[in-house]
Amino acid sequence: MPYIFLYLFLAVLCLLNMQFCPTGADIKKTMNRLHELRFVFAVLIIFSHCTNPFFPMPHILLPLSKISTLGVGYFFISSGFGLACSVASKPNYLRNFWKKIVDLLWITLFSSVVSTLIRNTMLDEHQIFQLVNWYMPTLTVLYLIFYVSHRIFPKNKFRRVVFLSGVIFIITAILCIFDAVTGLNHRVYYISELAFPFGVIIYEYADFFAAFLKKKYALSSIIAAELVFSFLAITVPEKSLPDLIFHNLMNLFFGLLLIWLLDKFKVGNRILRTMNPYAPFLYLFQFAVLDVTKNYYITNARPFDIFYFWGVLFFTCILAIVLQHLYNFIGAEAHKHFRPNRSNL
């Protein structure tokens, strides 16, 4: 029964200071509101991963254990929309796109090295280097496909989004088939990635989505589709093409449901404003904290309980805040020492 407080915590994060404030189907304003939920979805993913050691799992934790895909889908939608918006609003963005790729690679390297050091120190492991997780390399590949789509079809948005979506679908389908044939499991790589081009499509066809949000049947049709695809996603065999298709469709309609809600309601409170900047590092460094905390519970023969959730969340927040400032400091120092001295040019 105490696990109900996990759901209450997530509800408070969303509802605290929420205001009814319609945007009039302004997609850009609505997506900005969506961006304000970064910390909520980072916590949702952390809680979802915390359910893994529970066996047997309490029934009340089953919803949490199944919804991490929606959280990842949220971040892909937000990334796709933000990237498309940046390209449209900044004339030189594509010219300097390599800097964005370098940033992604640097974050991946930094988080992987630090996570490896934490595991080696706290768990007495002897890893030389361990990739932090699959998300950052995947996001880097998605960015590169996005860049190629803009270079091939700079003036035609329809062909651009078809190319982007098609290439991502083909790559994920190949991975899915590869798993089915070999018995390996790369499922995390293909059950949410189509949310990224969906974020791009939302930006490119904002007028269409704005008109749809104004329809009386919008909410009922979104909920109906979400229920249907969610049911299919959890009933079809894993590591199959239907698994790939229905999980991604579930993510897309969940994203649409969020957009409909945030078109009507404005979210934001001091907790979100404080913690949102640390959401990416919360996601990245949760895995080291999960491993260390799980090891503590196992070595002390302590049964997993609600304090496992709160402990992982607390220490992940502390670690993310400290490492975010360290990351910013290293970046600032590197920029200071390696940027060219224009007075000598």
Backbone hydrogen bonds, N-H to C=O, Kabsch-Sander energy under -0.5 kcal/mol:
donor,donor_aa,acceptor,acceptor_aa,energy
4,I,1,M,-1.9
5,F,2,P,-1.9
6,L,3,Y,-1.4
7,Y,3,Y,-0.9
8,L,4,I,-2.1
9,F,5,F,-2.2
10,L,6,L,-1.8
11,A,7,Y,-2.3
12,V,8,L,-2.6
13,L,9,F,-2.2
14,C,10,L,-1.5
15,L,11,A,-3.0
16,L,12,V,-2.4
18,M,15,L,-2.3
19,Q,266,K,-2.4
21,C,19,Q,-0.9
21,C,264,K,-2.0
23,T,263,D,-2.4
27,I,25,A,-1.0
30,T,26,D,-2.4
31,M,27,I,-2.8
32,N,28,K,-1.9
33,R,29,K,-1.9
34,L,30,T,-2.1
35,H,31,M,-1.9
36,E,32,N,-0.7
36,E,33,R,-0.9
37,L,34,L,-1.8
38,R,35,H,-1.1
41,F,37,L,-2.1
42,A,38,R,-2.0
43,V,39,F,-2.5
44,L,40,V,-2.3
45,I,41,F,-2.1
46,I,42,A,-2.2
47,F,43,V,-3.0
48,S,44,L,-2.1
49,H,45,I,-2.3
50,C,46,I,-1.8
51,T,47,F,-0.7
51,T,48,S,-0.9
52,N,49,H,-1.3
54,F,51,T,-1.4
61,L,58,P,-1.9
62,L,58,P,-0.5
62,L,59,H,-1.2
65,S,61,L,-2.2
66,K,62,L,-0.9
66,K,63,P,-0.8
67,I,63,P,-0.7
67,I,64,L,-0.7
71,G,67,I,-1.3
72,V,68,S,-2.3
73,G,69,T,-2.6
74,Y,70,L,-2.1
75,F,71,G,-1.8
76,F,72,V,-2.1
77,I,73,G,-2.6
78,S,74,Y,-2.5
79,S,75,F,-2.3
80,G,76,F,-2.7
81,F,77,I,-2.5
82,G,78,S,-2.5
83,L,79,S,-2.4
84,A,80,G,-2.1
85,C,81,F,-2.5
86,S,82,G,-2.2
87,V,83,L,-2.2
88,A,84,A,-1.8
89,S,85,C,-2.0
90,K,86,S,-1.8
93,Y,90,K,-2.0
96,N,92,N,-1.7
97,F,94,L,-1.5
99,K,96,N,-1.5
100,K,96,N,-0.7
100,K,97,F,-0.7
101,I,97,F,-1.7
102,V,98,W,-2.5
103,D,99,K,-2.3
104,L,100,K,-2.2
105,L,101,I,-2.5
106,W,102,V,-2.6
107,I,103,D,-2.5
108,T,104,L,-2.2
109,L,105,L,-2.6
110,F,106,W,-3.0
111,S,107,I,-2.7
112,S,108,T,-2.1
113,V,109,L,-2.7
114,V,110,F,-2.5
115,S,111,S,-2.2
116,T,112,S,-2.3
117,L,113,V,-2.3
118,I,114,V,-2.4
119,R,115,S,-2.3
120,N,116,T,-2.6
121,T,117,L,-2.3
122,M,118,I,-3.0
123,L,119,R,-2.4
124,D,120,N,-0.5
125,E,119,R,-1.0
138,T,134,W,-1.9
139,L,135,Y,-2.8
140,T,136,M,-2.2
141,V,137,P,-2.0
142,L,138,T,-2.4
143,Y,139,L,-2.3
144,L,140,T,-2.0
145,I,141,V,-2.4
146,F,142,L,-2.2
147,Y,143,Y,-2.4
148,V,144,L,-2.4
149,S,145,I,-2.3
150,H,146,F,-1.7
151,R,147,Y,-1.9
152,I,148,V,-2.4
153,F,149,S,-2.2
157,K,155,K,-0.7
160,R,156,N,-1.9
161,V,157,K,-2.5
162,V,158,F,-2.2
163,F,159,R,-2.6
164,L,160,R,-2.6
165,S,161,V,-2.7
166,G,162,V,-2.8
167,V,163,F,-2.8
168,I,164,L,-2.0
169,F,165,S,-2.5
170,I,166,G,-2.6
171,I,167,V,-2.5
172,T,168,I,-2.5
173,A,169,F,-2.7
174,I,170,I,-2.4
175,L,171,I,-2.0
176,C,172,T,-2.3
177,I,173,A,-2.7
178,F,174,I,-2.6
179,D,175,L,-2.3
180,A,176,C,-2.1
181,V,177,I,-2.1
182,T,178,F,-2.7
183,G,179,D,-2.7
189,Y,186,H,-2.1
190,Y,187,R,-1.8
191,I,187,R,-1.0
195,A,192,S,-1.8
196,F,193,E,-1.8
198,F,194,L,-1.3
199,G,195,A,-1.8
200,V,196,F,-1.6
201,I,197,P,-2.7
202,I,198,F,-2.3
203,Y,199,G,-1.4
204,E,200,V,-2.7
205,Y,201,I,-2.7
206,A,203,Y,-1.3
209,F,205,Y,-1.9
210,A,206,A,-2.6
211,A,207,D,-2.3
212,F,208,F,-2.1
213,L,209,F,-2.3
214,K,210,A,-0.9
215,K,212,F,-1.6
218,A,215,K,-1.3
221,S,217,Y,-2.4
222,I,218,A,-2.2
223,I,219,L,-2.6
224,A,220,S,-2.3
225,A,221,S,-2.3
226,E,222,I,-2.6
227,L,223,I,-2.5
228,V,224,A,-2.3
229,F,225,A,-2.7
230,S,226,E,-2.2
231,F,227,L,-2.2
232,L,228,V,-2.3
233,A,229,F,-2.4
234,I,230,S,-1.7
235,T,231,F,-0.7
235,T,232,L,-0.7
236,V,232,L,-2.0
240,S,237,P,-0.5
244,L,240,S,-2.1
245,I,241,L,-2.8
246,F,242,P,-2.9
247,H,243,D,-1.9
248,N,244,L,-1.8
249,L,245,I,-2.3
250,M,246,F,-2.3
251,N,247,H,-2.0
252,L,248,N,-2.3
253,F,249,L,-2.3
254,F,250,M,-1.7
255,G,251,N,-2.3
256,L,252,L,-2.0
257,L,253,F,-2.1
258,L,254,F,-2.2
259,I,255,G,-2.2
260,W,256,L,-2.5
261,L,257,L,-2.3
262,L,258,L,-2.9
263,D,259,I,-1.4
264,K,260,W,-0.7
264,K,261,L,-1.0
265,F,261,L,-2.2
266,K,19,Q,-3.3
267,V,265,F,-0.5
268,G,16,L,-0.5
273,R,269,N,-2.6
274,T,270,R,-2.1
275,M,271,I,-2.4
276,N,272,L,-2.7
278,Y,275,M,-1.5
279,A,276,N,-1.7
282,L,278,Y,-2.3
283,Y,279,A,-2.2
284,L,280,P,-2.1
285,F,281,F,-2.6
286,Q,282,L,-0.9
287,F,284,L,-0.5
289,V,285,F,-1.5
290,L,286,Q,-3.1
291,D,287,F,-2.1
292,V,288,A,-2.3
293,T,289,V,-2.9
294,K,290,L,-2.5
295,N,291,D,-2.2
296,Y,292,V,-1.9
297,Y,293,T,-2.1
298,I,294,K,-2.3
299,T,295,N,-2.8
300,N,296,Y,-1.6
301,A,298,I,-1.5
302,R,297,Y,-2.9
308,Y,305,D,-1.4
309,F,305,D,-0.7
310,W,306,I,-1.9
311,G,307,F,-2.6
312,V,308,Y,-2.3
313,L,309,F,-2.5
314,F,310,W,-2.7
315,F,311,G,-2.5
316,T,312,V,-2.1
317,C,313,L,-2.3
318,I,314,F,-2.3
319,L,315,F,-2.4
320,A,316,T,-2.8
321,I,317,C,-2.3
322,V,318,I,-2.3
323,L,319,L,-2.8
324,Q,320,A,-2.2
325,H,321,I,-1.8
326,L,322,V,-2.0
327,Y,323,L,-2.9
328,N,324,Q,-2.4
329,F,325,H,-2.2
330,I,326,L,-2.6
331,G,327,Y,-2.3
332,A,328,N,-2.5
333,E,329,F,-2.4
334,A,330,I,-2.6
335,H,331,G,-2.4
336,K,332,A,-2.1
337,H,333,E,-2.0
338,F,334,A,-2.3
339,R,335,H,-1.5
342,R,340,P,-1.0
344,N,341,N,-1.9
345,L,342,R,-1.2
